[in-house]
Structures are given as structure tokens and as C-alpha cells.
């Protein structure tokens, strides 16, 4: 392959370096184009812009491939655990038995949240959406643990912040839910595993032992693995961009949480269930909603359908669909939403509108149904996504800082007024 690309502008040729990744993806490095030609490239929504090189996650949207650090998502979902995957993403290799034991113990011992942080919950309205509370409280961690760390110099402290985040976010998440219900908060229990502890904080009565179903723990762990990273998506790019100013890791993660909340991103899993419920309440007429989604005069979209990069199938959706059937069967749940979801998928996948636009179910299409079967309330779905995505955000932040990447600062093409004179109406 030639190692330069030629860009011809106003008759002049500019040579730009070409870069090829380990999986054969190719890019033109236009970093110096503006200096040499005064042109910038314009790409609204970054549809064709690589913001970074990264060695963490690979995905091929055409072939439906997703791997973390080279390991296929299918193998990790079947054989690994969420904490092991978190270690892999953040530190680059699967842990040894000893490394894993230390990592797990360090996390387990930091699950408590400062009691002063707990007081912040009192300031939120009773019905506060847990995602808003999660964003605010993760941001508050930056003032409870203030320090400007450089991952290249302060390795031990960086690891401490990382472990602290992994340990405390489930506690904050469960408390955000309890707060939204007006219920007393449950404290973490160190004898429990990562997912068990979270479920216990969510569902235990303060005075009773809570029976944790291992099938539910298993399904939850798998869901977290499937969400753990997804390269340069909206929230991860937000974490990198915010983190590139060298703000605290907690603040960068909080920015990611806010970005994830939107209905076009992580908020879609809640929207999917609400959409399925709407269809059921409306008599289950799937064709009507497929027609609405196709109607350009109607703002309705099939939530959980379509993806910016997957244009064939989303491998996570495939795994989740199988898991969804299994979990519901095991728990003996007959959820009408699953029937409607399957009908919707079938109708959409045979419709030319969806075929032409390469719109397939994404990770969020079935995840809400499993979460519901596990007893997770709808307003917690996006919070669950955030818990899963946390190691990916951390890994991407760490990689960005370790490589001393410059502050993120896109350019623009100005389209407003050209110079005009101020008209004085006497406000001074
Ligand atoms: N229902 C109906 N039509 C759709 C849908 C949908 N869910 N998604 C895309 N389209 C149509 C668009 O109207 C557009 O049609 P046009 O070419 O005739 O104008 C075409 O497909 C391309 O859509 P874009 O919005 O340009 O695609 P983009 O890559 O910008 O958006 C997105 C991807 C945001 C995921 C979009 O498909 C969507 O809104 N889906 C529903 C929300 C959702 O499920 N989000 C979760 C994504 S996964 C995640 O973030 C974890």
C-alpha cells in the first residue's frame, strides 16, 4: 500500500500520510492539511473521522465483529466474567490468577461511599431519574477525591482512582434507584461478588436476607460484559474529549454518563421498552408502528433499531437475543413485550425500507426485556448500561492520557454574519 495520499486543492497537490491498523483499516492523516493548504475537513457527526488510534476494541460493522483486546466478544460473554473483562480492557491483558484476586479484593474493599456524599441524595427530589443522580454523584467524586493525576507518572494513584470508580459506581447506582423510590439505602456487603452486591443493594429489605438467584447474577454479568466497551461511540468520545483537558477522571466519566443518557445512545434501552409497551397498549399492531417508522412526516423511530457502525448485524444483539430467551424460560416469565419485539424484528427485517438502510436490531433492542425479567426497573436500564460501559470509558481515558494525546479541539466552518456594526439602543 502507498504510504501517502494525494489531495488536490485548487490545482495544488498535497501529500498526506496514510496509516493502516492491525485489522487492515485505512486512514488518511490530515493533521497537517490546514497548515499546508488552509483547508479543513468537514464531517458532521464524525461519520468518517477517526479521532484516535486505539488498541482496545475492534469492531467491523459490515461483518458484525466485536473484540476486546483481540478476544472475540462471543468467547468473553460465554467464558469470562465482567471484572476479568474490566481488567483486560483497562490493563491490556487477561489477568493472572494472582492479579485478578488482588484486583477483585481492591474493588471489594472500596465499595463504601463517603457518608457526606450520602447527604447529597437528600437534595434530590424523590422521583429524580437515577441516571441524572448517577451523573451528579460521579461528578461529586472529583471533589471527594481531588487530585490531578498523570497516569504516566502516578501509576499507583491512577490505579487507586480506577479501582475506586469500579467499586463505588454500583453503590451510587443502587442508591440512586433507592432514592427514586423513597426507600432506605442498602449498604454494600463485602462477602458478595460484584453483581450479587449490586443486586443486594437494589433489592434487599433492610432487615431481611435477600436470596440472590445465580441465574440472574449470571445474566447480569453477561450483559455488563457485552456493554463494556464499544470504541469511539458518543459517550466514550465524550470521556476522551473531556479527559483531554486533563480534568479529573471522575469528571470525565461523569461527562460520559451524561452523554450516554440520551435516547439516541444508551437511553434507547428504556425507550425500547416504553415503545413495546405503547404498541401492546395500542392492540399490538406491529405493522402500524413499522409504517410510522417509515413515514418521513412522523418523528417516530423504531427504538433499538439502527446503528452508526453496524450495517449488517450487531453481534451483541445476537448474543442478547439468545440469552433473553434462556433467561425468560428459566425464570418462567412470559413477557408479551418479547413477542412484540420478535414480531417487530421480523416485520422490519423483511421490509425494503429497513433492508435498504441496513437497519438491524442493536444491543438495546432485547437488553431491556432481560433487565425487566431480572427485576431491574425501567428507569435503571441506562444506569445498567453505564455500569457496564465504565471499564471501557476508563480504558479509553487511560490510553488517551498515557499516549499524551493533545487536547481535543475540533474546527468549524463559520456560516454566520460577516462583520457588521453594533447598533446602540442605549442599554449601557
Ligand atoms: N427507525 C426508522 N428509521 C431509521 C431508524 C430507526 N430506528 N434509524 C435510522 N433510520 C433511517 C433514517 O431516517 C435515515 O433514513 P433516510 O436515509 O431516508 O433519511 C437512515 O435510516 C439513516 O439514519 P441516520 O439517522 O442518518 O443514521 P445514524 O447513523 O446517524 O444514526 C442511530 C444511528 C442514532 C442509532 C439511529 O439508527 C437511531 O436513531 N436509532 C434509534 C435509536 C437507538 O436505538 N439508539 C441506540 C443505538 S445503540 C447505542 O447507542 C448503544
Boltz pocket constraint, residues with backbone or C-beta under 6 A from the ligand:
constraints:
  - pocket:
      binder: B
      contacts: [[A, 263], [A, 264], [A, 265], [A, 266], [A, 268], [A, 293], [A, 294], [A, 300], [A, 301], [A, 302], [A, 303], [A, 304], [A, 305], [A, 306], [A, 307], [A, 308], [A, 309], [A, 357], [A, 359], [A, 362], [A, 363], [A, 364]]
      max_distance: 6.0
